[in-house]
Amino acid sequence: MTRPKPDPITLSVVRGVLETTQREMTLTLEQTARSSVFNLAHDYSTALFNHTPEMILQGQDIPIHLGSLIPAMKSVAAFFQGDIHEGDLILHNDPAYGGSHIIDTCMYYPVFYQGELVFWTVCKGHLTDVGGPVPAGYNPNATEIYAEGLRIPPVKLWDRGKPRHDVMNLLLTNMRARRDQEGDFNALIGACLVGARNLVRLMDKYGKQVVQDCIAELLDMAEAHMRKLIAQVPDGTYTGTAVLEDAGHGFGDMDITATVTIQGDGCHIAVSSPPQVPYFINSYEGNSHSGVYLGLMMFAQLPPPYNEGLYRCVTTDMGPKGTLCNAKSPAPHMNCTTTPMETLTDAVRLAFEQAAPAKVSASWGHANGCNIAGWDKRHDEEYVTMVLASIISGAGATASQDGWHACGPECCFGALTSGDIEMLEHSYPIIIHRYSLMQDSGGAGQFRGGSGTCWEVEPLDSPMTLVTFGEGRRIPAMGAAGARSALIPPKVGRLELTRHGETRIITENVIETIQPGERAANRNPGGGGYGDPYARPVEKVVEDVRNGLVSLEGARLDYGVVIADAATLAVDHAATAALRAA
């Protein structure tokens, strides 16, 4: 039977309501959440699913969340198949059930209409703590997942509208900074209910069938966009390999390879990665979907709608179980949403760029951040948080423009925010001495990569635990189309720990105790450049020097521009021409 095609006006209105509903869900999270990870950094995502369940709208939120929500939603629905009722509310974080990493906690709310399951509203957010031996969950010493925190398989928080206070109490009792976690749980619940309310009102106005017909059309529209793009790529098999650097824990550099096969308007993406390791960088299959889909979307750059229809013509193979990108329990995994996901994203993007070089773009800076925890004497309670401001890196340059400053890392693709420094200092007993762009951090090229940032902190009146995570501390973000950098150290991340007037540079993932009077400065990498840096106009290099983005040394080494007078920034054109010619 042929499905009736909705009229364009109704389709537009229904689409608008769906998009507004998703935005209202994210606004609810921002305005009602307790932790700075939610209300300042916006490390959460929302989505709408139909009863199938198929994602009918993904928010323009955190890419590391959205791809994994697709297998996670299917896994949760299958777990409770035959036992899903009006008023149920399901919680889940376990990567064995399609989750990303256990610090990212999901709420699933089934939306019934006239007694029939029609939709799901879904929220995922990064809790500031999920138990385990290390505050904030990132444990570089973990050799198995049980040393990272509390695994939560699909479990009902509400059963037919009745809250399970016993279950909630069990969970919160195992988490630090209980007040923050309880507030963020309530924000996730509220956002799901707001979404459900809007969807019911939409069906009240237009009828269930009309709404479903419109959604089916939007799914088909997204599928048509992706099929049209893939059909323009020559048939063939293309590969891309990206290097995951050794973060100093003895496992060595690792290659992750993506093989993309194009046939007609279909695409298959196969991932090859080394065996999983007893270290927190393994990625379970659900999380790896996020890396693959982000690499695809960086290449595709398609217009909305953004829904699961985009991936109907895309099949994936994450490799055998027990590998870095298809880990199996009990592999530790907490760092997986940044490492190795960003490397996997680069590999997929590079493979597509082999197929269509005209769409090449540079890599964004990889995540290199820290978490903090300690005792807040003002409230006589423990504090713990992931410092999202500490992972803000630079965006990659493109064929038409420089990379954006301070909007990375690649895994979040501009969706994270730093939050006001004053709000972080108000929330925690810390003083932030510096939050700024880093000179010479952007990759050199005809178009320069965006600058990374430096975030420097000191505890006020009691010791503070600081945990580092990520990579990008030796290998800078990949450039494109002939980009290259000669001045490497400012373009990679590191932690600078200052004690007793001496500064120690740390490039491994560590757990440190910082005392009042000591400082920790986390420096982030910039994005990769695009094109030959000697082709960058001299006046643009001079402007970057004037703005503090490039040093005199960087101008000479990276761009072949010799500035003769540091005060006036006058250029020695003869020396510049000779240097560039050489």
Secondary structure as GFF3:
##gff-version 3
##sequence-region A 1 582
A	DSSP	alpha_helix	8	32	.	.	.	ID=ss1
A	DSSP	alpha_helix	36	39	.	.	.	ID=ss2
A	DSSP	beta_strand	44	50	.	.	.	ID=ss3
A	DSSP	beta_strand	55	58	.	.	.	ID=ss4
A	DSSP	alpha_helix	63	79	.	.	.	ID=ss5
A	DSSP	beta_strand	89	92	.	.	.	ID=ss6
A	DSSP	three_ten_helix	95	97	.	.	.	ID=ss7
A	DSSP	beta_strand	104	113	.	.	.	ID=ss8
A	DSSP	beta_strand	116	126	.	.	.	ID=ss9
A	DSSP	three_ten_helix	145	147	.	.	.	ID=ss10
A	DSSP	beta_strand	155	159	.	.	.	ID=ss11
A	DSSP	beta_strand	162	163	.	.	.	ID=ss12
A	DSSP	alpha_helix	165	173	.	.	.	ID=ss13
A	DSSP	alpha_helix	178	206	.	.	.	ID=ss14
A	DSSP	alpha_helix	208	231	.	.	.	ID=ss15
A	DSSP	beta_strand	236	244	.	.	.	ID=ss16
A	DSSP	beta_strand	254	263	.	.	.	ID=ss17
A	DSSP	beta_strand	266	272	.	.	.	ID=ss18
A	DSSP	alpha_helix	285	300	.	.	.	ID=ss19
A	DSSP	three_ten_helix	308	311	.	.	.	ID=ss20
A	DSSP	beta_strand	314	317	.	.	.	ID=ss21
A	DSSP	three_ten_helix	334	337	.	.	.	ID=ss22
A	DSSP	alpha_helix	341	355	.	.	.	ID=ss23
A	DSSP	three_ten_helix	357	359	.	.	.	ID=ss24
A	DSSP	beta_strand	368	376	.	.	.	ID=ss25
A	DSSP	beta_strand	381	387	.	.	.	ID=ss26
A	DSSP	three_ten_helix	388	391	.	.	.	ID=ss27
A	DSSP	alpha_helix	421	427	.	.	.	ID=ss28
A	DSSP	beta_strand	430	437	.	.	.	ID=ss29
A	DSSP	beta_strand	453	459	.	.	.	ID=ss30
A	DSSP	beta_strand	464	470	.	.	.	ID=ss31
A	DSSP	three_ten_helix	489	491	.	.	.	ID=ss32
A	DSSP	beta_strand	494	499	.	.	.	ID=ss33
A	DSSP	beta_strand	502	506	.	.	.	ID=ss34
A	DSSP	beta_strand	511	514	.	.	.	ID=ss35
A	DSSP	beta_strand	519	523	.	.	.	ID=ss36
A	DSSP	three_ten_helix	533	535	.	.	.	ID=ss37
A	DSSP	alpha_helix	538	546	.	.	.	ID=ss38
A	DSSP	alpha_helix	552	559	.	.	.	ID=ss39
A	DSSP	beta_strand	563	565	.	.	.	ID=ss40
A	DSSP	beta_strand	570	571	.	.	.	ID=ss41
A	DSSP	alpha_helix	573	581	.	.	.	ID=ss42
###
